[in-house]
Amino acid sequence: LREYIQLNYPENFNDWIESSEFVALIDLLSWLGGTLAFKTDINARESFLDTAETRQAILRLARFISYNPRRNQCAQGIVKIVEVMTDDDVYDGFNTNLSNVPVKWDNPDDPDWFERFILVLNSAYISSNQFGVPLKSGSVADAKTQLYRLNNIISEGNLGFTKTVSGQDMAFELVNSDFDDGGGFYEREPNANNAFHMFYRNDGNGNSSAQTGFFMLFKQGILKSSQFNIATPVENTIIGIPTTNVNDTDVWVQSTTDAGTVIASWSKVPAIFNENITYNNYASTVRNIFSVITLDNDQINIRFSDGRFGAVPTGNIRVQYRTSNGLQYQIRPADMNRIKITIPYYNRRGVKKNLSVTFSLQSTVSNSTPRESDSQIKARAPSVYATQNRMVSG
């Protein structure tokens, strides 16, 4: 600016003393121009995936090319029930009352441990689902697996516990679960009015095997819930969940009554390439669909359809999600040894009783992962896009 004025207006402006007001104005304009140029450059950089630096811009640009960045993955696995006890009157073959008597799995000091163990569990199972009459049978990880249902309501019990893993206190939950024959274990859609389920597994190596016995599925984190009321249908409705550290898998959406009873479940569009709220592999008859949009700090938005490719939500909408710590660690059997919880249930007379369950981890769990980093998203998003023949030049 000084050189320009000196060259074009040498007679009009010639007071170049540093303390003059004119020089101060020139310096101020120079600073303003430099700042605007810097801000313009920063904004331009945030418009390209390779040069973007803010997490928000990177996530937005990844979604633009249909890449869904992964949030944190929680640790999950199965724990074995090593001891049971009930406060109900349960009698064994010798007419011994097992009420408040601990019964250990594979107890060498008790020749009748198996009968007593089954009797205690059968007292908590529904009458049509006693041991030997499973809800379903199959195989998971080369072990014969059966599913059993307790005669209870999940909301009446507390299935959470805290343990120290890798020097940190972590929250865990036993979750209501199921399994796929030939596949793996998974969590059922949370519903506080449903009953709790557990597994019986037999790997063929006898009762002393670590993989033979009764098991439950656990996950790291805390299940949370947010309730919304949508009075007016709006296309492409978006519901914001400001909670941080929502993990990548555990998000459910339900329509409920005013009393909280579930009347409809919504199907989540998988977070994979080429699937979104408009184009996906769901049949056209499946109208209740939603997608999850990942935001900074593993917060999420729930996006619904436009009324043509899917239903528009109205009424009471409940979003359930699990927040996990987002760390990578290993859970060793010593970290989860002989943990005791109490599960309420109703006996055959309809009287509320308590089943005390002691469980232990049998093998190391190391499947937790943190969220995708900025550099990982920058590297993976264009690669996935290119594999779909989207970046092939003509």
C-alpha positions as CSV (number, residue, x, y, z in Angstrom):
1,L,0.0,0.0,0.0
2,R,2.8,2.4,0.8
3,E,4.6,1.7,-2.5
4,Y,1.3,2.1,-4.4
5,I,0.5,5.5,-2.8
6,Q,4.1,6.8,-3.2
7,L,4.1,5.8,-6.9
8,N,0.6,7.1,-7.8
9,Y,0.1,10.0,-5.4
10,P,3.5,11.4,-4.5
11,E,2.3,15.0,-4.1
12,N,-1.0,14.3,-2.2
13,F,0.4,12.0,0.5
14,N,4.0,12.5,1.7
15,D,3.8,12.3,5.4
16,W,5.5,9.0,6.1
17,I,6.5,9.6,9.7
18,E,5.8,6.4,11.7
19,S,3.7,8.3,14.3
20,S,1.4,9.9,11.7
21,E,-2.3,8.9,11.6
22,F,-2.0,8.2,7.9
23,V,0.7,5.6,8.4
24,A,-1.5,4.0,11.2
25,L,-4.4,3.7,8.8
26,I,-2.2,2.2,6.1
27,D,-0.9,-0.4,8.7
28,L,-4.5,-1.1,9.8
29,L,-5.7,-1.7,6.2
30,S,-2.7,-3.9,5.6
31,W,-3.5,-6.0,8.6
32,L,-7.1,-6.3,7.6
33,G,-6.3,-7.3,4.1
34,G,-3.8,-10.0,5.3
35,T,-6.3,-11.3,7.8
36,L,-9.1,-11.6,5.2
37,A,-6.7,-13.4,2.8
38,F,-5.7,-15.8,5.6
39,K,-9.3,-16.5,6.5
40,T,-10.2,-17.0,2.8
41,D,-7.4,-19.5,2.5
42,I,-8.5,-21.4,5.6
43,N,-12.0,-21.6,4.3
44,A,-10.8,-22.8,1.0
45,R,-8.7,-25.5,2.6
46,E,-11.7,-26.7,4.6
47,S,-13.5,-27.4,1.3
48,F,-11.2,-30.2,0.2
49,L,-10.7,-33.5,2.0
50,D,-6.9,-33.5,1.6
51,T,-6.4,-30.1,3.1
52,A,-9.3,-29.9,5.6
53,E,-8.2,-29.8,9.3
54,T,-11.3,-29.5,11.3
55,R,-13.1,-32.7,12.3
56,Q,-16.5,-31.2,11.3
57,A,-15.3,-30.4,7.7
58,I,-13.7,-33.8,7.3
59,L,-16.8,-35.6,8.3
60,R,-19.0,-33.5,6.0
61,L,-16.7,-34.1,3.0
62,A,-16.5,-37.8,3.7
63,R,-20.3,-38.0,3.7
64,F,-20.4,-36.1,0.5
65,I,-18.7,-39.0,-1.3
66,S,-20.9,-41.5,0.6
67,Y,-18.3,-42.6,3.1
68,N,-19.6,-43.2,6.6
69,P,-16.8,-42.6,9.2
70,R,-16.8,-45.2,12.0
71,R,-17.4,-44.1,15.6
72,N,-15.9,-46.0,18.5
73,Q,-16.5,-49.7,18.8
74,C,-17.3,-50.9,22.3
75,A,-15.8,-54.1,23.9
76,Q,-18.2,-57.0,24.0
77,G,-18.1,-60.7,24.8
78,I,-19.7,-63.4,26.8
79,V,-19.2,-64.3,30.4
80,K,-19.8,-67.7,32.0
81,I,-22.2,-68.2,35.0
82,V,-20.1,-70.0,37.6
83,E,-22.5,-69.8,40.5
84,V,-26.3,-69.4,41.0
85,M,-28.5,-68.9,44.0
86,T,-32.3,-68.2,44.5
87,D,-34.4,-67.1,47.4
88,D,-37.3,-69.2,46.1
89,D,-38.2,-72.6,47.5
90,V,-36.6,-75.1,45.1
91,Y,-36.2,-78.7,46.1
92,D,-33.8,-81.2,44.6
93,G,-34.2,-85.0,44.2
94,F,-33.4,-85.5,47.9
95,N,-36.0,-83.0,48.9
96,T,-33.4,-80.5,50.0
97,N,-34.5,-76.9,49.9
98,L,-32.1,-74.9,47.7
99,S,-33.4,-71.6,48.8
100,N,-30.4,-69.2,49.5
101,V,-27.9,-72.1,48.8
102,P,-25.1,-71.2,46.4
103,V,-24.7,-73.8,43.7
104,K,-21.4,-73.8,41.8
105,W,-20.9,-75.0,38.2
106,D,-18.7,-78.1,38.0
107,N,-18.3,-78.4,41.8
108,P,-16.1,-81.5,42.5
109,D,-17.4,-81.4,46.1
110,D,-21.0,-81.8,45.1
111,P,-21.9,-84.8,43.0
112,D,-25.4,-83.4,42.4
113,W,-24.3,-79.9,41.3
114,F,-25.6,-80.2,37.8
115,E,-29.1,-81.2,38.9
116,R,-29.2,-78.4,41.5
117,F,-27.8,-75.8,39.0
118,I,-30.5,-76.6,36.5
119,L,-33.2,-76.6,39.1
120,V,-32.3,-73.1,40.3
121,L,-32.2,-71.7,36.7
122,N,-35.4,-73.5,35.7
123,S,-37.1,-71.7,38.6
124,A,-36.3,-68.5,36.9
125,Y,-37.1,-69.6,33.3
126,I,-40.5,-69.4,31.8
127,S,-42.5,-72.6,32.1
128,S,-42.4,-73.4,28.4
129,N,-38.7,-72.8,28.2
130,Q,-37.2,-75.1,30.8
131,F,-33.7,-76.5,30.3
132,G,-33.7,-78.9,27.4
133,V,-36.6,-77.1,25.6
134,P,-34.8,-74.0,24.3
135,L,-36.3,-71.1,22.4
136,K,-33.9,-71.8,19.6
137,S,-30.9,-74.0,18.9
138,G,-27.8,-73.6,16.7
139,S,-24.1,-73.4,16.7
140,V,-21.8,-70.5,17.4
141,A,-18.0,-70.8,17.2
142,D,-18.2,-74.6,16.9
143,A,-20.2,-74.9,20.1
144,K,-23.8,-76.1,20.3
145,T,-25.8,-73.1,21.6
146,Q,-29.3,-72.8,23.0
147,L,-31.3,-69.8,24.0
148,Y,-33.4,-69.5,27.2
149,R,-35.7,-66.8,28.5
150,L,-36.2,-65.7,32.1
151,N,-39.7,-65.0,33.5
152,N,-39.0,-61.3,34.3
153,I,-39.0,-57.8,33.1
154,I,-35.7,-56.1,32.3
155,S,-36.6,-52.8,33.8
156,E,-37.1,-54.3,37.3
157,G,-33.4,-55.2,37.6
158,N,-30.0,-53.6,37.3
159,L,-27.7,-55.3,34.9
160,G,-24.8,-52.8,35.1
161,F,-21.5,-53.2,36.8
162,T,-18.1,-51.4,37.0
163,K,-14.7,-53.0,36.7
164,T,-11.1,-51.7,36.5
165,V,-9.5,-52.5,33.1
166,S,-6.0,-51.3,32.1
167,G,-6.0,-49.1,35.1
168,Q,-9.3,-47.3,34.4
169,D,-12.7,-47.8,35.9
170,M,-15.1,-48.8,33.2
171,A,-18.9,-49.2,33.1
172,F,-20.3,-52.4,31.6
173,E,-23.8,-53.9,31.1
174,L,-25.2,-57.3,30.7
175,V,-27.4,-57.0,27.6
176,N,-30.5,-58.8,26.4
177,S,-29.1,-61.0,23.6
178,D,-29.7,-63.6,20.9
179,F,-27.6,-65.4,18.4
180,D,-27.4,-66.3,14.7
181,D,-27.0,-70.0,13.9
182,G,-23.5,-70.3,12.4
183,G,-22.9,-66.6,13.2
184,G,-22.4,-64.8,16.5
185,F,-24.1,-63.3,19.5
186,Y,-25.8,-59.9,19.2
187,E,-27.9,-57.6,21.4
188,R,-31.7,-57.6,21.0
189,E,-33.4,-54.2,20.5
190,P,-33.7,-52.7,23.9
191,N,-37.2,-52.8,25.4
192,A,-37.6,-52.4,29.1
193,N,-40.8,-54.4,29.1
194,N,-39.1,-57.5,27.6
195,A,-37.6,-60.5,29.4
196,F,-33.9,-61.2,29.7
197,H,-32.2,-64.1,27.8
198,M,-29.1,-66.2,28.3
199,F,-27.4,-69.0,26.5
200,Y,-26.4,-72.6,27.2
201,R,-23.3,-73.7,25.2
202,N,-21.6,-77.1,24.9
203,D,-18.3,-77.5,23.0
204,G,-18.2,-81.2,23.5
205,N,-15.2,-81.1,25.9
206,G,-17.1,-81.8,29.1
207,N,-18.5,-79.5,31.9
208,S,-15.1,-78.4,33.0
209,S,-14.5,-76.8,29.6
210,A,-14.4,-73.0,29.7
211,Q,-16.9,-72.9,26.8
212,T,-19.5,-75.2,28.2
213,G,-22.1,-73.9,30.5
214,F,-24.5,-70.9,30.8
215,F,-23.4,-67.6,29.4
216,M,-24.5,-64.0,29.1
217,L,-23.5,-61.2,26.7
218,F,-21.9,-58.0,28.0
219,K,-20.9,-54.7,26.5
220,Q,-18.8,-51.8,27.7
221,G,-20.8,-48.5,28.0
222,I,-24.1,-47.2,29.3
223,L,-27.4,-47.5,27.4
224,K,-29.2,-44.1,27.3
225,S,-32.5,-42.9,25.9
226,S,-33.9,-39.7,24.5
227,Q,-37.6,-39.1,23.9
228,F,-39.0,-36.7,21.3
229,N,-42.5,-35.7,20.2
230,I,-43.0,-34.8,16.6
231,A,-46.3,-33.1,16.2
232,T,-46.1,-32.2,12.5
233,P,-44.7,-34.5,9.9
234,V,-41.7,-32.9,8.1
235,E,-39.8,-34.4,5.2
236,N,-36.2,-35.5,6.0
237,T,-36.6,-34.9,9.7
238,I,-33.4,-34.7,11.6
239,I,-33.2,-35.4,15.4
240,G,-30.0,-34.3,17.1
241,I,-28.4,-36.4,19.9
242,P,-25.9,-34.0,21.6
243,T,-24.4,-36.8,23.8
244,T,-20.8,-37.6,23.1
245,N,-19.1,-41.0,22.6
246,V,-22.1,-42.7,21.0
247,N,-20.6,-46.0,19.7
248,D,-20.8,-47.2,16.1
249,T,-23.3,-50.0,16.5
250,D,-25.8,-49.4,19.3
251,V,-28.5,-47.0,18.1
252,W,-32.2,-47.9,18.0
253,V,-35.3,-45.9,17.1
254,Q,-38.8,-46.7,18.3
255,S,-42.3,-45.3,18.1
256,T,-44.0,-45.4,21.5
257,T,-47.2,-44.6,23.2
258,D,-47.5,-41.8,25.7
259,A,-47.0,-44.4,28.4
260,G,-43.7,-45.6,26.8
261,T,-44.9,-48.8,25.3
262,V,-43.2,-49.7,22.0
263,I,-45.6,-49.8,19.1
264,A,-43.1,-49.8,16.2
265,S,-39.4,-50.3,15.6
266,W,-37.5,-48.4,12.9
267,S,-34.8,-50.1,10.8
268,K,-31.4,-48.6,10.6
269,V,-29.8,-48.2,7.2
270,P,-26.4,-49.9,7.4
271,A,-23.4,-47.5,7.5
272,I,-21.8,-48.9,4.4
273,F,-20.9,-47.5,1.1
274,N,-23.7,-47.0,-1.4
275,E,-26.4,-47.3,1.3
276,N,-28.3,-44.2,2.4
277,I,-31.8,-43.2,3.5
278,T,-32.9,-43.0,-0.1
279,Y,-31.1,-45.9,-1.8
280,N,-30.7,-49.1,0.2
281,N,-31.4,-52.8,0.2
282,Y,-34.5,-52.7,2.3
283,A,-37.7,-53.9,0.5
284,S,-40.1,-51.1,-0.5
285,T,-42.6,-52.5,2.0
286,V,-40.2,-51.5,4.8
287,R,-41.1,-47.9,5.4
288,N,-39.9,-47.2,8.9
289,I,-36.2,-46.5,8.2
290,F,-33.6,-44.1,9.5
291,S,-29.9,-43.4,9.1
292,V,-27.3,-42.2,11.6
293,I,-25.1,-39.2,10.8
294,T,-21.7,-39.1,12.6
295,L,-20.7,-35.7,14.0
296,D,-17.7,-34.4,15.9
297,N,-16.9,-36.1,19.3
298,D,-19.0,-39.1,18.2
299,Q,-22.2,-37.2,18.6
300,I,-25.0,-38.2,16.1
301,N,-28.0,-37.0,14.2
302,I,-30.9,-39.3,13.3
303,R,-32.2,-38.7,9.8
304,F,-35.5,-40.0,8.6
305,S,-36.8,-40.3,5.0
306,D,-38.9,-37.9,2.9
307,G,-42.2,-39.7,2.8
308,R,-41.6,-41.2,-0.6
309,F,-38.7,-43.6,-0.1
310,G,-39.6,-44.1,3.6
311,A,-42.0,-43.0,6.3
312,V,-42.0,-39.6,7.9
313,P,-42.0,-39.9,11.7
314,T,-44.8,-38.5,13.9
315,G,-45.8,-38.8,17.5
316,N,-43.5,-40.1,20.2
317,I,-40.1,-41.2,19.0
318,R,-37.6,-42.8,21.4
319,V,-33.9,-43.0,20.4
320,Q,-31.8,-45.4,22.5
321,Y,-28.0,-45.4,22.2
322,R,-25.0,-46.7,24.1
323,T,-22.1,-44.4,25.0
324,S,-18.7,-46.1,25.3
325,N,-15.3,-44.8,26.4
326,G,-13.8,-45.0,22.9
327,L,-10.6,-46.6,24.1
328,Q,-8.6,-49.5,22.8
329,Y,-7.8,-52.1,25.5
330,Q,-7.9,-55.8,26.4
331,I,-10.2,-57.3,29.0
332,R,-8.5,-60.3,30.6
333,P,-10.2,-63.0,32.6
334,A,-8.6,-61.7,35.8
335,D,-10.4,-58.3,35.2
336,M,-13.8,-59.9,35.3
337,N,-13.7,-62.7,37.9
338,R,-16.6,-63.7,40.1
339,I,-18.8,-60.7,39.6
340,K,-22.2,-61.0,41.3
341,I,-25.5,-59.4,40.3
342,T,-29.1,-60.0,41.2
343,I,-31.8,-60.5,38.6
344,P,-35.5,-60.3,39.8
345,Y,-37.9,-62.9,38.3
346,Y,-41.4,-64.3,38.9
347,N,-41.8,-67.9,40.0
348,R,-44.6,-70.3,38.9
349,R,-46.9,-68.8,41.6
350,G,-46.3,-65.3,40.2
351,V,-44.3,-64.3,43.3
352,K,-41.4,-62.0,42.7
353,K,-38.1,-63.6,43.6
354,N,-34.4,-63.0,43.1
355,L,-31.8,-65.0,41.1
356,S,-28.2,-64.2,42.2
357,V,-25.8,-64.9,39.4
358,T,-22.0,-65.0,39.7
359,F,-20.1,-64.8,36.4
360,S,-16.5,-64.8,35.1
361,L,-14.9,-64.0,31.9
362,Q,-13.3,-67.1,30.3
363,S,-11.1,-65.7,27.5
364,T,-9.5,-62.3,26.7
365,V,-11.7,-59.7,24.9
366,S,-9.8,-57.3,22.7
367,N,-12.4,-56.0,20.1
368,S,-12.7,-52.4,21.3
369,T,-11.5,-49.7,18.9
370,P,-11.4,-45.9,19.0
371,R,-13.2,-43.8,16.4
372,E,-11.6,-43.3,13.0
373,S,-8.9,-40.6,13.1
374,D,-8.9,-37.6,10.7
375,S,-5.9,-39.1,8.8
376,Q,-7.7,-42.5,8.5
377,I,-10.8,-40.9,7.1
378,K,-8.7,-38.9,4.6
379,A,-7.0,-42.0,3.4
380,R,-9.9,-44.4,3.4
381,A,-12.8,-42.2,2.0
382,P,-11.2,-41.6,-1.5
383,S,-10.1,-45.3,-1.7
384,V,-13.6,-46.6,-1.0
385,Y,-15.0,-44.1,-3.5
386,A,-12.5,-45.2,-6.1
387,T,-13.3,-48.9,-5.7
388,Q,-16.8,-48.1,-6.9
389,N,-15.5,-46.9,-10.3
390,R,-16.3,-43.3,-9.3
391,M,-12.9,-41.9,-9.9
392,V,-12.0,-43.6,-13.2
393,S,-11.1,-41.0,-15.9
394,G,-12.5,-41.4,-19.3
